[in-house]
Structures are given as C-alpha cells and as structure tokens.
Amino acid sequence: MSETKEVYKALRRQIFDALDPEAIQRLDDDQLGEQLSKAVAMLVDKESLTVPLVLRHEFVKSLVDELHGLGPIQPLMEDESVTDIMVNGCDNVYIERDGLVEKSDITFVDEAQVIEIAKRIAGRIGRRVDDSMPLCDARLEDGSRVNIVIPPIAIDGTSISIRKFKKQAIDVPKLIGYGTMSDEMAQLLMIASRCRLNILISGGTGSGKTTMLNALSQYISEKERIVTIEDAAELRLLQPHVVRLETRTAGIENTGAIKQRDLVINALRMRPDRIIVGECRGPEAFEMLQAMNTGHDGSMSTLHANTPRDALARVESMVMMATSNLPLEAIRRTIVSAIDLIIQVSRLHDGTRKIMSITEVVGLEGSSVVMEEIFRFKPGQVTPGADRVEGNFITAGLMKRSVLVEKARFFGLSDQLDSLFQARGYI
C-alpha cells in the first residue's frame, strides 16, 4: 500500500508540474481522463515502473477527481449513503452513514494535498483559506455545507468537515417511517404549522433540526410569502412565493460582512407572512422574537440546546447579546408571548433521530416559565448488546387553555385536533 502511494505521489508531481491550468478547465472529465491516461502510460514507461493496468485506471480516476473534483474524498461525495465527511489530516477520514460514524479507508497523499483541496474548495465559492484567514465556513455548489480549518489553528493537520446536501427532501411521512415521530405527532405538527404557531426546533449537532424544519415547512400555505434567512442555505421550501437570504462573510479588506441580524431586520421590510431563520445563534434572536410578536405568526427557527427549557434559556442569552437594557422579566415575557411550541430532537446512540418531546410554552407564573409537554419519547427497557433503541411515543393530552386549541378553532381545524385527543379524553 505504501509503495503504491509513493508511485502515485511521484507520478502526480510530474504530471502536475507539466499541466496547463487553463487547458484543464476547458476539458470535461472524459477528455481530461484520456489525456491523463496517455501521460501516466508515458511516465510509467519512461521510469520503467511496474504498474498494473487496473492500478493505472485508479491513478487516472484519482487525478481527475483531484483536478475537477475534491480529490480522494470525491467518491464519498458521490456516495448517497454517506451524510457527513470529516477529514482530520491526511490519514484520518471519517464518514457518517445511517447515523453512525466510521473510519474510511480513504487517505490523502500528504498534508500538502489536503491543504490544496481545501484551498480549491474555498476558491470555488469565492472564499480563501491561508495563514491570515485559517477558518472558512461556506456552502458548496451542490448545497453541501463545508467547514475548513488549516494549521496552525488545526494542530494535527487540515480539518475539512462536509455536511452533504440531500438531493431528495425528507418529508413527514418518511420521518414517520424512520421512527422519528408517530402518526399522532405528525398530525399535531401539521395542525400547528397550518395554525401559524411560532415553532422553535431544538437539538444537538446532527440531530435533524434542519430536516425537521424542512418537513414542517411543507404544511405552509402556498398563498403565503416566506422569507428564509440562513448562514448556509439548506432549506428547500416547495412554496412558490419564497425569498431566500444568506449571510456573507467579510472580504479581503474585512468589510462587506452581512450578518443574520442584518437580514432579519431587512426581512421585516419585505412584507413577509412568515420568517424562517435556519438557526438562531446570536443577537438576531431579539429581532426574531420581535417579528413573532408583531404579526408574523407561523415563524420558525432552530437552535442548539439539550432540552426545551434549555432552549428558552439560550434564547434569553441571545437576546441579552442584542440589548443589555431590558430586564430579565421583560425578556422572558417577550419570549413567552412569541414562542408557542418547542420541538426537541435528538440523535440517539444507535444513530436514529427521534423527537424527544413536543412542548407548549404556556405562560409565566412569577418569574418562571410554565411549559406543558404534549408528546414525549419514552425509551423502553435497555437490552444489553441491542443495536436499536426501542420505546414509545406517549402523550398526556392538551390543556383546554392551550393556544393550539384556540388557533385550531380559528383556522377551522378543531375537528382534526379533537380526533387526536378528545376521543381519548385528553382534551
């Protein structure tokens, strides 16, 4: 294996030294492959190397991937079963498949090749990574999200993290099939979306927050004007009247940055019916709450938190980033009046994603936020050595003072809501 790597490294160096960058861009993959096949054959004969025909084809494929694609990780980009690619230096490439992380047998030639691929990724999307700017967070041409960290910030070698963009959107029926939620939970969320409840989706990294947001958006009326705001555009709304906004980092002169807060403020001037923020992570939470409280019902967002109550605490902290003048009681009243429903999602140790709870924000009692859990996932008895987490989705029903009950009546969806809970004596 090491001998093969050294042969490829030697051939690669000689071929790259002789290449014309402009000519490469004019060739498609087949034409480039044909040219490289001739070059490899010529160099093998010249150096009197023993390289089998199968190995020559692999060399050519690797060279084409490196010149037109993402080098050694290009096959992983083309593999539909791979959802995440994590490069930790030249010899450690990990992937996520079916929710579980495993080490890939793919390696880079050396650290220089990893940095070269990283710079090419950044260059294609108008960004750069170098000693003066060792961090890059952006979106690839196919919609995949990429994060790059190079030395000296990345101590053990260049890090490239890619969250692949799914070509086919995952809708609610598919989430039911995956066991992410039950039929009853899906019906409740459908009613909540159509009733224009303000929804916050909370969870950890890779727990499926954006997937859930995409799925819920399918229940929004086609008559509504929607403005989406994201750091890296991942949402795929099917409605005809959608305006997509994306943040922008500062340029070479450290000017021209457009942050999420700027976009949320601007979105309020665009006559939206709903505002969807891909992820709240800073001061933009204050403007988002203002939007929810000023006629933009049905707005949605996601954030990182471990429980619904932690999610509200995070929103408090983010609002404080925006303004230090408001007392905590006023901030909590704003949050309680703005957010109606919190969906807590999680990725379990078996790789599956589940809705752990659907919680309604009821109001304030003194200085404490009152919350009522409508649905939750109750894990079953853990069997030693079991591959899957078993359990059931259970509900305690809805309160009569629930905002969902009131809005369902206003939007003519009371019968559907009653069929979920009333027959069981839950409402």
N, C-alpha and C positions, 0 to 999 in steps of 0.2 A: 504493500500500500504506500509506504513512504517513498519507494523507488518510483512508482507511478506518479506520485505527487511532484517529485523532483523533475521528472521528464516533462510533465505538463508545465511546470514553472519555467523551465528552460525554453521550451517552445513558445510559451506565452510571451516571454520577454522579447524574444527575437521578432515575433510577428507584430507585437505592439509597437516596437521601435520602427518598423517599416510601414506602418499604417498611415493613411491619409484620413484624418478625422472627417473632413468634409465629404470625401468619397463614401465613407461608411454610412453617413446619414442618407445618401441618395439610394442606397441599396436596400431591398427588402430582405427578409430573413433567408429566403431560398437563395437569392443571388449572393448574399454575404456568405452563406454556408458553402456554396460552390467554390467561391474564391478562397475561403479558408481551407477547404479540403485540399485544394491544389498546393497551398502554401505549406500545410502540415506534411503532405506527402513529399514535397521537395526538401523540407528541412530534415525529415526522417532519413531520407536517402543521403543527404549531404553529411549528416552527423553519424551515419551508419548505426542508427538506433534500431533496436528490436521492439517494434510497437505493433501488436496485432491489429487487424482491421477493425474489430469491434471497439478497441480502445481508441483508435483514431476517430471513429464516429463520435465517441463520448467527448473527446477533446474538442472536436469541431462544435458540437452542441454546447459545450461549456463556454467556448469563445463567443458564439453567437449570443448566448444568454448574457454574457458579460458586456458585450458591445451594444446590444439592443434591449437587454432586459436588466435584471437585478442580480446577475452573476449566479453563484451557486444556489441562492435561495429562489431563483425563478421557478423551478419545478414546484416548490412549496406554494408559490403564488397561484400556480395553475391547478393545484390540488384542491378540489372543492370541499374535501373533508377537513382541511386544516383551517382553523378560525383565527389563530394567533401565531405569529412568528417572532421569536425572541433570540437575537444574536448577542452573545456575551463574549466578544473577542473572536478570534479566527477559528478556534477549535471547539467552541461550545454553541451549538444552535439548538434551541428548544422549540417545540411546537405544542399547540393545544389542539386536541382532536376529541370530539364528543365530551367536551368539558374537562378533560384530563390532560395534564401537562406531561410530555415525554421528551426525551432527548433524541434528536435526529442524528442520522449518520452522516449528514452533510457537513463539510468543513470548507473553510477558505484556504487559499494558498498560503497567505501570510497576513499580518496585520495591515500591511500597505494596501492589499486588495480590499479589505473591509472598509478602510477609510476612503478608498477610491469609489467604491459602490455608494457609500454614504454621501459623498460629495455630489455624485451623479444624481442621486435621488433628490437631494436638496436643490441642485441646479435646475432640474426639470420643472420644478414648481416655483421657480423664481426666488429661492432662498439660498443661503450659503452656510456652510459649517467650516470653521477654521479656528486657529488659536484665539482670535479675537472674539469669535462667536461659536463656542463649542456646543451649544444646545440648539436643537431645531425641532419644532412641533408643527406638523402640516398634514395635508391631505394629498394622496397620490391621484393620478389621472382617473383611476377606476373607482375612486371614492374611499379607498382604504386609508386608515389613519396611521401615520408614522411618527415615531419619536426617535431622534438621533442624539447620542451623547458621545463625544470623542475625547481622547486624552488631551490634557491631563485631568479633566474632570472625571472621566471614566478610567479608574486606576488600572483595571486588568484588561484593557483593550476596548475598542469601539463597541458601543451598545446600539443596536437597532431593534426597535420594537414596532411591529406592524399588526394592527387590528384590521383584519381583512373585511372588505365590504361585500356583504352577501348580495349576489345577483338577484335572488328571489326573496322578496319581503316575507317575513313570518307574520301571519295573521293570527287572530284569536283562536279559530278552530285548530290551527296547528299547535298553538300553545296548550290547548286542552289535550290534544293527542300526546304531547310530550309530557303531560302530567304537571305542567306549571301551575295550572288552576283547574277548578272544577267547572261544570256547566253552569251551576248556580252563580259562581263568582263571575263568570264571563257575562251572564245576563245582567248582573248588578252593575258591572263596569260599563256595559253597553248603555244602560239606562243613565248612569252617572254622566257619561260623555255627552249623550243627547240632551240631558237636562242642564248642560252647561255648568256643571260643578267645576270648581277650581281644584285641580288634582296635582299632587306632588308625588313623584316616584322616588323612593329612597332605597339605597342599597350600596354594596361594596363594588370594587372594581371588577368588571367582567360578570356581574350578577344578572345582566339582561335588562338594565334600565332603559336604554335606548330602544331595544327591541320591543319592550312593553309600551313605550311611548308611541312608537310607530304603529303598533297594533291598535291602541286606543284611538289614534287619530283617524282610523278608518270609519269610525262612527260619527264623525263630524259632518254636518250637512254640507252639501255641495254649494249651497247658497251663501255660505259664509266666506268672508275674506280673512285669510290666515297669514300671519307674518311669523316666520320661524327665524330664530337667532341662535347661531352655533359658533363654537371655536373652529371646528372642522365639520363641514356639512355631512351629516349621516342620515338625517331624516328623509324619508321618501313618502311624502303625502300624495294621495291619489286625487285629491280635490282639484278642480280646475283653477280656483282663484287663490293661489299661494304665492307669496313673495318670500324668497329665501335670502337671508342676510348672513354674512360670515365675517368674523373678525379679521383684522390684519395686523401683523407684527410691524415693528419699526423697521425702516430701511437702513441702508448703509450709514447714513448720517444720523441715525437714531431719531428719525422723525417719521410722521405719517402713520403712527400706530392708531388703529381703531379698536377699542375695547368693547366688551359685551355691554357695559353700562351705556356707552355712547349709542349703541344700536338699539337698546331698549328705549332710551329717551327718544330717539328718532322714530322708532316704530309707533309710538303714541301719536305721532303727527301724520301717520299714514292711513288713518281711518280703518284700523283692524277690528274685526269682530272678536278674534282670538289671537293671543300672542303665545307662541310656544318657544320656550328657551331650552335649548338642548341640555344644558347643565348650568345650574347656578353655583358659582364658586367664589363670589366676591360681592363688591358693593352693588352690582346690578340687581341683587335680591331686593333692595329697597324700592327701586323703580318697578320691579316686577309686582311687588305687593301693592304698590300704588295703582298699577294697571288693573289688577284683580279687583280692587276696591272702587274703581271709577268706571264701571260699565263694560269691562272686558271679561265678562263671565265666561267660564269654559277654558280659561288659560291653563297651560300645563308646563311642568318643568321637572327636572331630575336633580338629585344631589347625592353626595356620598354621606351615608350615615348608617348605623347598625340597627337602630330601632326607630319607630315613629316619633317617640319623644326626643330621641337624639336629633332627629331631623329638624324638629322645631327649634331645638337649642342651637343648631347650626345656622338656621335662618336668622335667629336673634343675633348671633355673632356677625353674620354677613351684613346685616342692617347696620350694626354698630360701626362696621368699616366705612359705611357710606356717610353716617352722621353721628356725631358724638353729642348732639344737643338733646335728642329725645330721651326721656326717662324710660327705664326698662318696662314699666307698666304700660306706657303708650305704645312701645314696640310690640308687646305681647297682644294688646288689643288689636293692633293693626294686623298681626299675623293671624289671630283667631278669626277676625272678620273676613280675611282674604282667603285662607286655605280651608277647603271643605273636606277633602279626602286625602289620606296618605296611603300609598300602596308600598309595602315593604317587600322587596325581592331579595333573594339570596341564592348564591351558588353553593350547593352542599358538597360534602367531601366525595360523593360519588360522581360529581361532575354535572348533576342535574340542577336546573334552575327552578325555583319554586317561589310563589307568592306566599310569604310567611304570614302576612296579615294585611287586612284592609281595614283601616281605622278612620273613623269620622271625628273631626275636630268640632266639639260641641260648643264650648264657650269658656269663660273664665269664672272661677269661684275664688274670690280674693285675688291672690297673685298666682294661683295655679291654673294651668290649662287643663280643662276637662276633655277627655277623649274616650270614645266608645269603640271597642273592637267589634266589627261586624262579622268578619271571617278570619280564621287563622288556620295554619297548618299544624296539626298535632302529630309529631313523629310517633311511630309505633315502637314496639319492643325491639331493641337492637340485638340482632343475632350475630355472634362472633363470626368473622370471616365473610359476612354478607357483602355482596357487591353493590346492592341498591339500598337506598333509604326508603323504607316503607312508612306510610302514615295516612292520615285522613284530613280532609278539609272540613272543619266544623264551624258552626255559627250559633250565636246567641240571639240572632234576630236584630230587628231595627227598633229604635225607640220611637214613640209617637211624635216626639218633638224633633225628630230628625229632619235636617234640611233637605235630604233626599226625598222624604215623603212629601214635603211641601212642594218641591220643584217638580216632582213626578206628576202631581196633581195639576200644576200649572201647564206642563207640557203634554198633558193627556196620556201619560204613561203609568197612571195609577194601577190599572188592571194588570199590567205586566209585573209591576212591583209586588202587588198583592199576591199574584200567583206564586211568587218566590217565597213569601214569608207568612202571609195570612193563613193559608191552609195548614201551616204547621203551628199556628198560634204564636208566631214570633213578632207580630206587629199589631 
